Amino acid sequence: MADTRGTEMLLRAGFIRQLGSGLYAMLPPMTRVLHRLEALIRHELEVAAQEVSFPLLQPAALWRQSGRWDAYTRAEQIMFAVTDRAGRELALAPTHEEAAVAVARELVGSYRDLPLSIYQIGRKFRDELRPRAGLLRTREFVMKDAYSFHATSEDLARTFEVMGDAYARILTRLGADWRAAQADSGMIGGTGSREYLMLSDVGEDEVLYTADGLYAANAEQAVSHAHPAPASPFTTFERRQTPGTPTVASACAVLDCEPAHMIKNVLYEAEYLNGDQTSTRPILVSLRGDHSVNAVKLWNTVSARVEGTLTALEVADTEKWATSLPLGYIAPDLPDSADGPFLRLCDEAAAGLRNFTTGANETDWHMVGANWDQHFPLPEVADLRQAQAGEVSTHDPAQPLLSARGIEVGHIFQLGTRYTGALGMTYATADGSSQTPTMGCYGLGVTRLAAALAEQCADERGLVWPAVIAPHEVILTVVDMKDAAQVEAAETLYAELRAAGIDALLDDRPLRAGVKFADADLTGIPWRVTLGRGVAGGRAEVRERRGGEVQEINLAEMVQYVRDRLGQP
């Protein structure tokens, strides 16, 4: 069942068929779209990188060298892992950083061999827990992934922008409504990354941005200045009874204060792998009562502070802790648990709060008028809260954050030596010393980009493809197949368009004209030429799919007219 309009149209128009959860067959029209999209990508990358092809099966040893085997197979469980008949473990590639380094370290021996930039277009596999939205989140997909190797971080930064510019040109040529945004690097890692998102209500990502165009970030990464807390109503530090108030709202109602006056303390449980041993640690997060934890920021903060690979981070199980802790009334100085000392963290906005209220470590009691380092030790401070639309940007107090939904179609990373160092890649410098190169990687989802265009451009009648990747550029529709003049004119024009290099499709099915018109709209071909009664006067009707503009054009001038509309010389 289609869960988005774009997916519904792709199914109805005969572009795709589903074989299983997150598994789709690409039928002839979609195959043509993908081939043309790949050609566009290759054209924009031809001066930036050389094309290669890596195997889809990768030795597990490479992933263990990089330290990602456990993260992908046990933590995120995103990678399909298989074993061959000899008992060797293999990965069915979700990405190719390890493979790219393994090949590049055999090719690069000297600084003279750098920089090296390569890319491929091929299939990837990811064991998605919940495939959704047709081709937007699948278990098998086509992706363009590129990798670059450099002697200096400055050279990496230049290639990072070259790739970013190429992505911008691709999306602009497609007529997409898109935005580049700062992003979290996730399991890929590195020192910085940028996402390219197409704006759509069905997008899984939220983009926070400013109207001046100087800031845009995925909500997972976004920062802002929190709204200042109003003056606290509490002037002295004291303990107050607050029966039946385990939530922020209920406690504030009894204490006659606002959520921004409260420090809430949320208990998490972290699970991590150290070798083959699984360990757990309780995490206590302090933040303002009117704020929420950003799960990605918290994950990154905790991951950097545990020894091993973080595999899970969840809000503590209330049934497990209810008998030993006063849940809903926890204070920042909650005594360490028998399971081990808490990793105590405090959000930056919460760290600046004065005369706040918080739990008293006893059910039905709160403390008011509290201050850090006077009544409670200040935990380690980090940016942990979720930035929100309407809050003030950090670069200009006059610029509030705005919000939009987006579909991530591309992501570029400055990886540094994250992989080259782990896999032992080195080169000889000019003075003969050995150096580890720095690396970048650049992903662009091919099937996802096509699906995102379907979502962004489809209307109630069907798909609306940009001409540069449409399955055909123009469709010729014969109104009456019993009219020899109409058929002859259509066949003659079809041959002329094809001879002129225009990808035309002739609809000569013996069906009613209305059915043909509906099918032309459904498939989203940019231009429709209708050959009907006007043929007797040497004319035909031309209709643009996107805007619906209709004109009558002389058949003798039709090839040049279509060529002009397509921007061809």
Protein Blocks (a to p, Z undefined) as FASTA:
>chain_A
ZZbfklmmmmmnopaccfbehiacddfklmmmmmmmmmmmmmmmmmmbccddddfbdcfk
lmmmnopmmmmmmmnopaccdddfkopacdddfbfklmmmmmmmmmpmbfklpccddddd
dddddddfbggehjloccbdcddddddddfbfklmmmmmmmmmmmmmmmmmmnopacddd
dddekjnopjbdcddddddfkbcbdcdddfklpaccdfklpccddddddddfbfbdcddd
dehilbfklmmmmnopafklpccdddddddddehjaccdddddddddfkbccdfklmmmm
mmmmcgcjdfbdcdddfklmmmmpcghiacfklccdfkbpcdddddfklmmpghiacdeh
ighiacehiaehklpccdddddfbdcdehiacfkbmklccdddddddfbdcddebjmlmm
mnopacddfkopacddddddddddfklmmmmmmmmmpcfkbccddfklgfbfbdcddfbl
mlmklmmmmmmmmmmmmmnopacdddfbfcdfklmmmmmmmnopabacdddfklmnopac
dddfklopacdddfklmmmmmmmmnopZZ
